[in-house]
Amino acid sequence: MVNAFLLDFVLYEKAFSMRQLMKMDDKMRPFLEQLNTSTIGLMMPQFIEEFGDNKEIDFYLSLSHSLISKKIENAKVSGFQIDKNGNFRFQFNFSVTILVES
């Protein structure tokens, strides 16, 4: 049942924008200003050198197996299994793409 539920998400060819999700919640809107290259540049100065200062960024998240399998060979589909000893094994794959304002 859980695997059938997960298949609905991993077969869905869609990426979700972190900016769009944050705009839905009034409590998260102040943090939108922090989604920029300057914030990441505090930890990784080369990020500012490569993309410029104070440019908006967005994170696209996806559970789509086909999008993941294009980047990683032999990637297994998200889901869980119970082995012969009764142990649970979970496989959860997601991709994150960072988009920088041009």
C-alpha positions as CSV (number, residue, x, y, z in Angstrom):
1,M,0.0,0.0,0.0
2,V,2.8,2.4,0.9
3,N,4.7,1.6,-2.3
4,A,1.5,2.2,-4.4
5,F,1.1,5.6,-2.6
6,L,4.8,6.5,-3.3
7,L,4.5,5.5,-7.0
8,D,2.0,8.3,-7.4
9,F,4.7,10.8,-6.5
10,V,7.7,9.2,-8.2
11,L,5.9,8.8,-11.5
12,Y,4.7,12.4,-11.4
13,E,6.9,14.4,-13.8
14,K,6.9,17.6,-11.8
15,A,9.4,19.7,-9.8
16,F,8.3,21.9,-7.0
17,S,9.6,25.4,-6.5
18,M,10.7,26.3,-3.0
19,R,10.0,29.9,-3.7
20,Q,6.4,29.1,-4.7
21,L,5.8,26.9,-1.7
22,M,7.2,29.6,0.6
23,K,4.9,32.2,-0.9
24,M,1.9,30.2,0.2
25,D,2.7,30.7,3.9
26,D,2.8,34.2,5.3
27,K,5.2,33.1,8.0
28,M,7.7,32.0,5.3
29,R,7.6,35.1,3.1
30,P,10.2,37.1,5.1
31,F,12.7,34.3,4.4
32,L,12.3,34.7,0.6
33,E,14.6,37.7,0.8
34,Q,17.3,35.3,2.1
35,L,17.1,33.0,-1.0
36,N,19.9,34.7,-2.9
37,T,23.5,34.2,-3.9
38,S,24.8,36.5,-1.1
39,T,23.4,34.1,1.6
40,I,25.0,31.1,0.0
41,G,28.2,33.1,-0.6
42,L,28.6,33.4,3.2
43,M,29.5,29.7,3.2
44,M,30.8,29.3,-0.3
45,P,32.4,32.6,-1.6
46,Q,33.0,31.0,-5.0
47,F,29.2,30.9,-5.5
48,I,29.2,34.7,-5.7
49,E,32.2,34.8,-7.9
50,E,30.5,32.4,-10.4
51,F,27.0,33.8,-10.4
52,G,27.2,37.3,-9.0
53,D,26.1,39.1,-5.8
54,N,22.6,39.3,-4.5
55,K,20.9,37.3,-7.3
56,E,17.7,35.4,-6.5
57,I,18.0,31.6,-6.3
58,D,15.3,29.0,-6.2
59,F,15.4,25.3,-5.3
60,Y,13.4,22.9,-7.5
61,L,12.6,19.6,-5.7
62,S,11.4,16.5,-7.4
63,L,10.6,12.9,-6.5
64,S,10.3,11.9,-10.2
65,H,12.1,8.7,-10.9
66,S,12.7,9.5,-14.5
67,L,14.3,12.8,-13.7
68,I,16.6,11.2,-11.2
69,S,17.5,8.2,-13.4
70,K,18.6,10.6,-16.2
71,K,21.3,11.8,-13.8
72,I,22.1,8.7,-11.8
73,E,22.5,5.3,-13.6
74,N,20.7,2.3,-12.0
75,A,18.8,4.4,-9.5
76,K,16.2,2.4,-7.7
77,V,12.6,3.6,-7.4
78,S,11.6,5.1,-4.0
79,G,9.8,2.7,-1.8
80,F,10.3,0.2,1.0
81,Q,10.8,-3.5,1.3
82,I,10.7,-6.1,4.1
83,D,13.4,-8.7,3.7
84,K,13.2,-12.4,4.7
85,N,14.4,-11.5,8.3
86,G,11.6,-9.0,8.8
87,N,13.9,-5.9,8.4
88,F,12.5,-2.8,6.8
89,R,14.5,-1.1,4.0
90,F,13.5,2.3,2.8
91,Q,14.7,3.9,-0.4
92,F,13.8,7.5,-0.8
93,N,15.2,9.5,-3.8
94,F,14.7,13.1,-4.6
95,S,16.6,15.6,-6.7
96,V,17.3,19.2,-6.0
97,T,18.1,21.8,-8.7
98,I,19.4,25.2,-7.9
99,L,18.3,27.9,-10.2
100,V,20.1,31.3,-10.2
101,E,18.6,34.5,-11.6
102,S,20.2,35.5,-14.9
